Amino acid sequence: MTNAVKQPLRVGVLGFGGLGQAAARVLAPKQELRWVAAADRHGYAYDPAGLDADRCRAAYRDRGSLGELHPQGCRSDHSIADLIARAQVDGYFLALPNLPNTFMADVARQLMQSGWRGVLVDALKRTSAMEQLLALHADLQQAGITYLTGCGATPGLLTAVAAIAAQSYAEIHEVRITFGVGIANWEAYRATIREDIAHLPGYDVEMAQAMSDAEVTALLDRTEGILKLENMEHADDIMLELAGICPRDRVTVGGVVDTRNAKKPLSTNVQVTGRTFEGQRSTHTFTLGDETSMAANVCGPAFGYLKAGAALHQRGQYGLFPATAVMPQFAR
Amino acid sequence: MTNAVKQPLRVGVLGFGGLGQAAARVLAPKQELRWVAAADRHGYAYDPAGLDADRCRAAYRDRGSLGELHPQGCRSDHSIADLIARAQVDGYFLALPNLPNTFMADVARQLMQSGWRGVLVDALKRTSAMEQLLALHADLQQAGITYLTGCGATPGLLTAVAAIAAQSYAEIHEVRITFGVGIANWEAYRATIREDIAHLPGYDVEMAQAMSDAEVTALLDRTEGILKLENMEHADDIMLELAGICPRDRVTVGGVVDTRNAKKPLSTNVQVTGRTFEGQRSTHTFTLGDETSMAANVCGPAFGYLKAGAALHQRGQYGLFPATAVMPQFAR
């Protein structure tokens, strides 16, 4: 063993809405990860020495894009493609909107076509989006990319705990994820809220995406700011099925989003119910502390998986991996 | 991809006390794992076609050793060495007593010296026992053995959940494991109870090991069957330190063992307290269902890690790995 100083991993963040901005703040104090690149819809910023989260947020908020950051920014209508071509990045966090549902797979293809090699992590939600990525496994292997999918909170943190909790049982009867989200102001999470609306009875992805801000506000006025979601299409189901833990129809995801209070309407939890080898039926429960935000529970795991993915990449393990296949590392 | 039928992993269990016998029952219904070998102090049993848990238990209980099982058994005063030399086994679960504290490391050395290659998992408890194993990393690499240590309940299941729960936080303040164990009859877990007694104030490993059954019974009479344990030396601490999650002194393990009731005196749980990137202090909690036994929570994870270890071994990843470095797989 040598005492050589290990270089920090150079990290990029694609997407700079609520999640991307939180990711920048999560990265700021970390020694092992250096945030060097980010892209939004209208531009990108790149600095090999590291970007400043506050300055980036100010450029995005006040001037509409990271491209306005001086001197590291660049306006572009092909911001992701331009950034990929220019930046030296070891791993990207795809903090992109989940809509359109093909977004993650499209960006993965773009990265493959560019010849870039490295680690990708996402915090996608829908089963159908993950299925598109699973189909890219061989292509990603060929391209030398290690892509870990489902690295957020759910799927992600809660799914991983469920997969470990399952170990006590001979058979799994049910995995039930119930989340509570409280956000003081829905407009900080425009894309996320539209994704949630798409899960409501009578709505679909296209309808939700087409809604104006005024229409979203009107809907939230009718529900007093509460979105109650049941039987959501969440990729936790396919991840636990692929891990051999249970058929996907035994996994349910639902929750309550309060768009007018930072306080969570209920404590996010996952319950894993099964039968032990002695024939006992029982339930393990994992409950998140109410003071932990969605951003903390998504971005922390995402970078823990990015660090784990870098170790896989270094060993030549390329392809598409559901996050549940890998133990996240703790990125300091 | 071919449709070749995958051969089950051939599994051995070293030690046939309460834990080893439970392991046999856990293995019985599994398609992916075949229990072919086991050793106790006085003999061993081996059958490439698979051993029968009930017949093995009867031989052990009624005739004192697996060596009395006909025709698969063999009496031996060097049962582990003899079994290793004879059996074709892909992975062993070391379901050995934790005392003497050097037991696991000694058996690991024995396996290395025999030229055997494969996967080892243990359910050890003490930090000092794990430190002995960590010192064997290079030797195990050289020997072509993949050894996952700390694969039981605590350390093991609870440590892995703690490592994942930590992902939400920028800094971890405390990991607190509190277990409740209820066993109807302490004499089914003679070695385990002595290990617990060794943690009591005024006792140490040597004293506990030297106690006769009558002395243990007398002690339990004085405490009405309850053992209350605080600040136990448990390897969860070194595992979380090695994972970079927190210094070991922030990890505490304690619990209550009721030796006269199968019902747990409290629900086993792990609490992970930390600070999020926004500066919020919070606590995630994972609680085991009361109906899950110690045996279920130890043996399930052990075989999940054995399956994961087999994948590492196949890729040529040899050496000593704390279980927290690896995601357990679900062994069907």
Interface residues (C-beta under 8 A of the other chain):
Chain A: A22 R25 V26 A28 P29 L157 A160 V161 A163 I164 A165 A166 Q167 S168 Y169 A170 A243 G244 I245 T273 T276 F277 E278 Q280 R281 S282 T283 H284 T285 F286 T287 L288 G289 D290 E291 T292 S293 A295 A296 N297 C299 G300 P301 G304 R315 Q317 T324 A325 V326 M327 P328 Q329 F330 R332
Chain B: A22 R25 V26 A28 P29 L157 A160 V161 A163 I164 A165 A166 Q167 S168 Y169 A170 A243 G244 I245 T273 T276 F277 E278 Q280 R281 S282 T283 H284 T285 F286 T287 L288 G289 D290 E291 T292 S293 A295 A296 N297 C299 G300 P301 G304 R315 Q317 T324 A325 V326 M327 P328 Q329 F330 R332
